[in-house]
Amino acid sequence: MSRSLTVIAAELEALTLLDFHPMNANADGADRLQAICAELVERDDPERWAPLLYSLMERLDDADMGSPGPIVHTLEAWSGYPPLLAESLRRKPTPLTVWMANRLLNTDPSDATQWLELLRQSVGHSAASPEARADAEDFLEHQASHR
């Protein structure tokens, strides 16, 4: 029997930077996140659980949660993820969300102008970490060289 979304949300909320820290011998965040994402993929309500993953990326934007990792793979498996990605980028660009925007741009979407603008805004976003800003700038340069 699958767990309730409330229980899964609490488990995601319990994750901390220490759970992903490479110097923490007991760090099990990557394994826990992988298991949670595998569980979420089996559910038929991505519009309910996807916001939980964006919230985690925004809250733990300094954590290494994979490249691209289970969160990105889980979200990208659902065709409805782009509007929520755009909302997340407007709230707080993170290394993973700007990377997701770049991956989307690599598919040459019809709304590429919107995604490029979101990356531009990410470069100067007050809530973005220096890493997210630098990544957004790098992705803009990459996209400019391929357009």
N, CA, C and O of each residue as an XYZ file, in Angstrom:
588
protein
N       0.840     -1.182      0.000
C       0.000      0.000      0.000
C       0.885      1.245      0.000
O       1.863      1.324      0.744
N       0.533      2.209     -0.837
C       1.358      3.407     -0.933
C       1.073      4.362      0.232
O      -0.015      4.381      0.808
N       2.083      5.136      0.540
C       1.957      6.106      1.630
C       1.166      7.317      1.160
O       1.086      7.597     -0.036
N       0.591      8.021      2.106
C      -0.168      9.220      1.767
C       0.803     10.317      1.345
O       1.976     10.312      1.719
N       0.290     11.251      0.564
C       1.112     12.372      0.126
C       1.540     13.228      1.320
O       2.608     13.839      1.282
N       0.743     13.281      2.357
C       1.092     14.026      3.567
C       2.339     13.432      4.221
O       3.216     14.168      4.673
N       2.418     12.114      4.272
C       3.581     11.439      4.850
C       4.816     11.669      3.983
O       5.905     11.925      4.498
N       4.643     11.577      2.675
C       5.766     11.808      1.757
C       6.244     13.254      1.868
O       7.448     13.512      1.883
N       5.306     14.194      1.945
C       5.667     15.610      2.081
C       6.462     15.840      3.357
O       7.431     16.599      3.353
N       6.069     15.202      4.434
C       6.786     15.351      5.703
C       8.205     14.790      5.583
O       9.146     15.360      6.135
N       8.357     13.691      4.873
C       9.687     13.120      4.680
C      10.568     14.055      3.846
O      11.750     14.224      4.144
N      10.000     14.655      2.816
C      10.759     15.619      2.015
C      11.135     16.834      2.863
O      12.251     17.345      2.763
N      10.213     17.288      3.685
C      10.461     18.451      4.536
C      11.538     18.161      5.580
O      12.235     19.074      6.025
N      11.674     16.902      5.969
C      12.664     16.525      6.978
C      14.089     16.487      6.423
O      15.049     16.500      7.194
N      14.236     16.441      5.107
C      15.576     16.436      4.511
C      16.270     17.765      4.777
O      15.652     18.827      4.700
N      17.559     17.695      5.090
C      18.353     18.889      5.358
C      19.628     18.869      4.519
O      19.957     17.860      3.896
N      20.328     19.980      4.511
C      21.614     20.036      3.801
C      22.577     18.966      4.307
O      23.335     18.391      3.525
N      22.550     18.703      5.594
C      23.443     17.700      6.175
C      23.203     16.316      5.572
O      24.133     15.516      5.472
N      21.970     16.031      5.173
C      21.651     14.740      4.565
C      22.331     14.542      3.213
O      22.417     13.416      2.722
N      22.813     15.619      2.612
C      23.456     15.546      1.291
C      24.932     15.946      1.350
O      25.620     15.921      0.329
N      25.418     16.311      2.523
C      26.777     16.836      2.653
C      27.802     15.724      2.428
O      27.727     14.675      3.066
N      28.764     15.950      1.517
C      29.749     14.906      1.185
C      30.665     14.531      2.355
O      31.250     13.448      2.351
N      30.798     15.398      3.343
C      31.664     15.104      4.482
C      30.898     14.432      5.625
O      31.488     14.106      6.655
N      29.616     14.228      5.455
C      28.806     13.570      6.469
C      28.769     12.072      6.160
O      28.145     11.649      5.187
N      29.434     11.281      6.983
C      29.500      9.833      6.751
C      28.125      9.184      6.807
O      27.926      8.110      6.239
N      27.185      9.813      7.476
C      25.830      9.259      7.607
C      24.837      9.870      6.616
O      23.634      9.629      6.715
N      25.333     10.654      5.671
C      24.442     11.305      4.704
C      23.743     10.244      3.856
O      24.381      9.444      3.171
N      22.435     10.265      3.926
C      21.653      9.310      3.147
C      20.573     10.014      2.320
O      19.626      9.385      1.847
N      20.733     11.315      2.158
C      19.741     12.104      1.436
C      19.526     11.641      0.009
O      18.391     11.596     -0.465
N      20.601     11.299     -0.679
C      20.468     10.866     -2.075
C      19.650      9.579     -2.174
O      18.795      9.445     -3.049
N      19.914      8.645     -1.282
C      19.158      7.386     -1.297
C      17.699      7.613     -0.915
O      16.791      7.055     -1.532
N      17.485      8.434      0.101
C      16.108      8.725      0.523
C      15.349      9.427     -0.592
O      14.189      9.113     -0.860
N      16.009     10.376     -1.236
C      15.366     11.114     -2.321
C      15.041     10.197     -3.494
O      13.967     10.299     -4.087
N      15.959      9.308     -3.825
C      15.727      8.341     -4.905
C      14.499      7.491     -4.593
O      13.657      7.280     -5.466
N      14.389      7.008     -3.373
C      13.255      6.168     -2.977
C      11.940      6.951     -3.022
O      10.918      6.434     -3.471
N      11.975      8.188     -2.559
C      10.768      9.018     -2.577
C      10.330      9.274     -4.015
O       9.148      9.155     -4.338
N      11.274      9.623     -4.869
C      10.933      9.899     -6.269
C      10.384      8.654     -6.958
O       9.447      8.747     -7.751
N      10.957      7.498     -6.663
C      10.435      6.251     -7.240
C       8.991      6.028     -6.791
O       8.156      5.557     -7.563
N       8.715      6.366     -5.557
C       7.356      6.227     -5.031
C       6.403      7.228     -5.694
O       5.267      6.885     -6.022
N       6.864      8.453     -5.888
C       6.012      9.479     -6.493
C       5.651      9.134     -7.933
O       4.521      9.365     -8.364
N       6.598      8.586     -8.670
C       6.359      8.239    -10.068
C       5.226      7.217    -10.202
O       4.535      7.181    -11.220
N       5.043      6.406     -9.194
C       3.992      5.385     -9.217
C       2.604      5.962     -8.943
O       1.593      5.296     -9.164
N       2.564      7.182     -8.469
C       1.278      7.818     -8.158
C       0.685      8.418     -9.433
O       1.400      8.659    -10.406
N      -0.611      8.652     -9.421
C      -1.268      9.225    -10.601
C      -1.692     10.679    -10.374
O      -2.630     11.159    -11.009
N      -0.998     11.377     -9.469
C      -1.370     12.757     -9.161
C      -0.165     13.709     -9.174
O       0.102     14.386     -8.180
N       0.563     13.760    -10.302
C       1.769     14.603    -10.324
C       1.483     16.081    -10.069
O       2.350     16.799     -9.571
N       0.290     16.537    -10.402
C      -0.027     17.944    -10.131
C      -0.052     18.234     -8.631
O       0.036     19.392     -8.222
N      -0.171     17.187     -7.808
C      -0.146     17.353     -6.352
C       1.253     17.209     -5.784
O       1.620     17.930     -4.856
N       2.056     16.272     -6.336
C       3.370     16.055     -5.747
C       4.482     16.878     -6.383
O       5.496     17.125     -5.730
N       4.335     17.304     -7.605
C       5.408     18.071     -8.256
C       5.770     19.339     -7.474
O       6.955     19.645     -7.342
N       4.789     20.088     -6.950
C       5.165     21.276     -6.165
C       6.048     20.954     -4.962
O       6.852     21.787     -4.543
N       5.904     19.764     -4.409
C       6.754     19.367     -3.280
C       8.219     19.269     -3.703
O       9.113     19.635     -2.940
N       8.461     18.782     -4.904
C       9.838     18.656     -5.390
C      10.441     20.020     -5.709
O      11.614     20.265     -5.425
N       9.639     20.909     -6.300
C      10.154     22.259     -6.551
C      10.461     22.962     -5.234
O      11.465     23.666     -5.121
N       9.608     22.773     -4.250
C       9.834     23.372     -2.939
C      11.135     22.864     -2.328
O      11.893     23.639     -1.747
N      11.393     21.571     -2.458
C      12.637     21.001     -1.934
C      13.845     21.605     -2.640
O      14.829     21.958     -1.990
N      13.779     21.727     -3.963
C      14.902     22.314     -4.707
C      15.155     23.749     -4.256
O      16.306     24.170     -4.133
N      14.094     24.492     -4.012
C      14.244     25.884     -3.583
C      14.790     25.967     -2.156
O      15.628     26.818     -1.859
N      14.324     25.098     -1.290
C      14.738     25.126      0.123
C      16.177     24.663      0.293
O      16.925     25.239      1.083
N      16.574     23.628     -0.442
C      17.924     23.071     -0.309
C      18.741     23.322     -1.572
O      19.357     22.407     -2.117
N      18.739     24.565     -2.029
C      19.392     24.872     -3.300
C      20.904     24.701     -3.263
O      21.540     24.647     -4.316
N      21.487     24.615     -2.087
C      22.937     24.392     -1.983
C      23.301     22.913     -1.918
O      24.483     22.570     -1.952
N      22.311     22.036     -1.825
C      22.580     20.602     -1.721
C      22.812     19.997     -3.101
O      22.187     20.395     -4.084
N      23.712     19.040     -3.153
C      23.929     18.291     -4.393
C      22.925     17.144     -4.415
O      23.129     16.109     -3.780
N      21.838     17.346     -5.155
C      20.778     16.341     -5.224
C      20.821     15.580     -6.541
O      19.837     14.958     -6.942
N      21.976     15.634     -7.216
C      22.151     14.869     -8.437
C      22.355     15.731     -9.655
O      22.056     16.925     -9.656
N      22.865     15.109    -10.685
C      23.135     15.789    -11.944
C      22.716     14.913    -13.118
O      23.581     14.221    -13.657
N      21.517     14.888    -13.538
C      20.427     15.713    -13.046
C      19.769     15.150    -11.796
O      19.157     15.912    -11.047
N      19.863     13.885    -11.543
C      19.343     13.333    -10.310
C      17.883     12.935    -10.380
O      17.204     13.176    -11.379
N      17.407     12.322     -9.304
C      16.053     11.785     -9.304
C      14.959     12.837     -9.407
O      13.915     12.583    -10.008
N      15.182     14.009     -8.832
C      14.138     15.041     -8.903
C      13.891     15.434    -10.353
O      12.749     15.446    -10.812
N      14.954     15.754    -11.066
C      14.811     16.190    -12.461
C      14.200     15.087    -13.310
O      13.289     15.341    -14.097
N      14.691     13.873    -13.157
C      14.133     12.769    -13.943
C      12.658     12.556    -13.636
O      11.863     12.304    -14.542
N      12.295     12.654    -12.377
C      10.908     12.449    -11.970
C      10.010     13.538    -12.538
O       8.941     13.250    -13.076
N      10.439     14.776    -12.422
C       9.622     15.876    -12.952
C       9.528     15.828    -14.474
O       8.449     16.014    -15.037
N      10.646     15.581    -15.135
C      10.634     15.581    -16.598
C       9.847     14.412    -17.189
O       9.475     14.444    -18.362
N       9.596     13.400    -16.397
C       8.777     12.282    -16.878
C       7.305     12.664    -16.984
O       6.517     11.954    -17.609
N       6.940     13.784    -16.375
C       5.561     14.275    -16.400
C       5.486     15.456    -17.371
O       6.196     16.445    -17.196
N       4.648     15.359    -18.369
C       4.569     16.413    -19.397
C       4.071     17.745    -18.845
O       4.247     18.773    -19.498
N       3.463     17.760    -17.681
C       2.914     18.991    -17.124
C       3.874     19.810    -16.291
O       3.459     20.786    -15.665
N       5.155     19.441    -16.264
C       6.094     20.127    -15.375
C       6.487     21.555    -15.780
O       6.793     22.343    -14.885
N       6.500     21.947    -17.068
C       7.041     23.269    -17.409
C       6.375     24.469    -16.723
O       7.101     25.362    -16.286
N       5.058     24.550    -16.601
C       4.502     25.728    -15.906
C       4.973     25.843    -14.455
O       5.217     26.944    -13.962
N       5.098     24.711    -13.784
C       5.575     24.751    -12.405
C       7.058     25.107    -12.343
O       7.504     25.759    -11.398
N       7.816     24.684    -13.341
C       9.224     25.074    -13.429
C       9.331     26.588    -13.587
O      10.150     27.229    -12.928
N       8.509     27.156    -14.457
C       8.533     28.612    -14.657
C       8.205     29.341    -13.353
O       8.857     30.328    -13.013
N       7.203     28.859    -12.628
C       6.845     29.480    -11.344
C       8.007     29.402    -10.359
O       8.302     30.371     -9.660
N       8.666     28.245    -10.306
C       9.795     28.072     -9.402
C      10.935     29.027     -9.764
O      11.544     29.632     -8.882
N      11.218     29.159    -11.049
C      12.268     30.088    -11.484
C      11.931     31.528    -11.105
O      12.822     32.310    -10.774
N      10.663     31.873    -11.152
C      10.270     33.233    -10.762
C      10.413     33.448     -9.255
O      10.744     34.547     -8.809
N      10.161     32.385     -8.469
C      10.271     32.500     -7.007
C      11.715     32.509     -6.553
O      12.158     33.423     -5.857
N      12.454     31.468     -6.960
C      13.835     31.308     -6.502
C      14.590     30.373     -7.446
O      14.510     29.153     -7.304
N      15.317     30.932     -8.401
C      16.114     30.083     -9.297
C      17.153     29.303     -8.491
O      17.779     29.837     -7.576
N      17.318     28.049     -8.845
C      18.311     27.196     -8.188
C      19.174     26.557     -9.264
O      18.812     26.584    -10.440
N      20.308     25.983     -8.882
C      21.109     25.302     -9.900
C      20.311     24.248    -10.674
O      20.468     24.130    -11.889
N      19.465     23.488     -9.993
C      18.697     22.466    -10.697
C      17.602     23.057    -11.582
O      17.362     22.550    -12.678
N      16.937     24.115    -11.131
C      15.850     24.657    -11.959
C      16.380     25.395    -13.179
O      15.765     25.337    -14.244
N      17.510     26.089    -13.050
C      18.056     26.738    -14.253
C      18.590     25.677    -15.211
O      18.551     25.862    -16.428
N      19.086     24.576    -14.671
C      19.537     23.475    -15.515
C      18.352     22.858    -16.248
O      18.454     22.521    -17.428
N      17.235     22.711    -15.553
C      16.037     22.170    -16.197
C      15.570     23.097    -17.326
O      15.156     22.626    -18.385
N      15.638     24.405    -17.098
C      15.246     25.355    -18.141
C      16.163     25.208    -19.354
O      15.698     25.244    -20.493
N      17.454     25.044    -19.112
C      18.393     24.847    -20.213
C      18.088     23.554    -20.969
O      18.128     23.528    -22.200
N      17.785     22.490    -20.239
C      17.452     21.211    -20.879
C      16.201     21.370    -21.746
O      16.108     20.805    -22.836
N      15.259     22.135    -21.249
C      14.046     22.390    -22.026
C      14.391     23.169    -23.294
O      13.891     22.854    -24.373
N      15.242     24.180    -23.165
C      15.657     24.964    -24.329
C      16.389     24.109    -25.357
O      16.305     24.371    -26.557
N      17.098     23.099    -24.900
C      17.815     22.210    -25.823
C      16.870     21.450    -26.746
O      17.299     20.920    -27.771
N      15.585     21.390    -26.393
C      14.595     20.712    -27.237
C      13.985     21.660    -28.258
O      13.108     21.263    -29.025
N      14.443     22.921    -28.277
C      13.955     23.952    -29.189
C      12.433     24.114    -29.111
O      11.733     23.953    -30.110
N      11.924     24.439    -27.900
C      10.476     24.575    -27.737
C       9.942     25.813    -28.438
O      10.689     26.755    -28.701
N       8.665     25.808    -28.734
C       8.044     26.961    -29.400
C       8.053     28.198    -28.503
O       7.996     29.321    -29.004
N       8.123     28.008    -27.194
C       8.148     29.132    -26.256
C       9.557     29.415    -25.730
O       9.727     29.834    -24.585
N      10.554     29.187    -26.567
C      11.949     29.378    -26.163
C      12.212     30.788    -25.646
O      13.005     30.966    -24.721
N      11.564     31.785    -26.226
C      11.769     33.170    -25.790
C      11.439     33.330    -24.314
O      12.151     34.025    -23.589
N      10.360     32.692    -23.862
C       9.971     32.763    -22.451
C      11.049     32.143    -21.564
O      11.399     32.703    -20.525
N      11.572     30.991    -21.971
C      12.577     30.308    -21.162
C      13.888     31.082    -21.127
O      14.557     31.131    -20.095
N      14.255     31.685    -22.252
C      15.461     32.515    -22.271
C      15.299     33.716    -21.340
O      16.238     34.099    -20.642
N      14.106     34.303    -21.335
C      13.849     35.441    -20.444
C      13.916     35.012    -18.978
O      14.441     35.747    -18.141
N      13.394     33.839    -18.667
C      13.474     33.348    -17.291
C      14.929     33.113    -16.876
O      15.292     33.375    -15.729
N      15.754     32.629    -17.783
C      17.180     32.486    -17.471
C      17.831     33.852    -17.273
O      18.644     34.029    -16.366
N      17.473     34.822    -18.122
C      18.019     36.182    -17.962
C      17.646     36.752    -16.598
O      18.484     37.338    -15.911
N      16.396     36.579    -16.215
C      15.944     37.067    -14.917
C      16.658     36.344    -13.773
O      16.902     36.933    -12.720
N      16.986     35.089    -13.978
C      17.663     34.305    -12.943
C      19.052     34.849    -12.639
O      19.516     34.775    -11.501
N      19.716     35.396    -13.656
C      21.068     35.935    -13.479
C      21.078     37.042    -12.428
O      22.041     37.160    -11.669
N      20.034     37.845    -12.373
C      19.986     38.946    -11.422
C      18.972     38.771    -10.306
O      18.708     39.715     -9.561
N      18.403     37.593    -10.176
C      17.357     37.355     -9.186
C      17.909     37.465     -7.768
O      18.919     36.841     -7.442
N      17.254     38.251     -6.933
C      17.755     38.493     -5.579
C      17.749     37.242     -4.703
O      18.540     37.158     -3.763
N      16.888     36.277     -4.979
C      16.821     35.064     -4.159
C      17.736     33.949     -4.665
O      17.908     32.932     -3.992
N      18.319     34.136     -5.842
C      19.178     33.096     -6.428
C      20.549     33.085     -5.761
O      21.100     34.133     -5.425
N      21.081     31.897     -5.579
C      22.432     31.757     -5.037
C      23.440     32.183     -6.106
O      23.107     32.218     -7.290
N      24.669     32.506     -5.698
C      25.698     32.826     -6.697
C      25.871     31.695     -7.721
O      26.093     31.962     -8.902
N      25.772     30.437     -7.276
C      25.909     29.308     -8.191
C      24.773     29.289     -9.213
O      25.014     29.070    -10.400
N      23.550     29.514     -8.765
C      22.406     29.522     -9.686
C      22.541     30.658    -10.695
O      22.235     30.487    -11.875
N      22.998     31.811    -10.229
C      23.186     32.961    -11.132
C      24.249     32.659    -12.181
O      24.060     32.926    -13.368
N      25.369     32.101    -11.728
C      26.461     31.775    -12.656
C      26.018     30.702    -13.651
O      26.323     30.788    -14.840
N      25.309     29.709    -13.169
C      24.817     28.657    -14.068
C      23.869     29.236    -15.105
O      23.952     28.891    -16.284
N      22.972     30.110    -14.680
C      22.023     30.729    -15.616
C      22.777     31.514    -16.681
O      22.429     31.459    -17.861
N      23.801     32.240    -16.269
C      24.599     33.012    -17.223
C      25.312     32.079    -18.215
O      25.350     32.355    -19.414
N      25.868     30.990    -17.715
C      26.529     30.015    -18.592
C      25.545     29.404    -19.584
O      25.870     29.223    -20.758
N      24.347     29.088    -19.111
C      23.345     28.490    -19.998
C      22.880     29.485    -21.051
O      22.614     29.102    -22.190
N      22.779     30.746    -20.686
C      22.419     31.770    -21.681
C      23.483     31.847    -22.772
O      23.156     31.942    -23.954
N      24.749     31.808    -22.380
C      25.833     31.825    -23.360
C      25.768     30.587    -24.255
O      25.946     30.674    -25.470
N      25.514     29.457    -23.647
C      25.389     28.201    -24.404
C      24.241     28.306    -25.411
O      24.403     27.938    -26.574
N      23.103     28.797    -24.976
C      21.942     28.897    -25.861
C      22.191     29.929    -26.979
O      21.758     29.727    -28.114
N      22.881     31.021    -26.662
C      23.180     32.028    -27.677
C      24.078     31.461    -28.771
O      23.961     31.843    -29.935
N      24.965     30.558    -28.402
C      25.879     29.974    -29.388
C      25.199     28.888    -30.226
O      25.758     28.439    -31.228
N      24.011     28.469    -29.827
C      23.302     27.411    -30.551
C      22.030     27.905    -31.217
O      21.235     27.099    -31.701
N      21.827     29.191    -31.251
C      20.603     29.727    -31.858
C      20.942     30.575    -33.046
O      20.046     31.117    -33.693
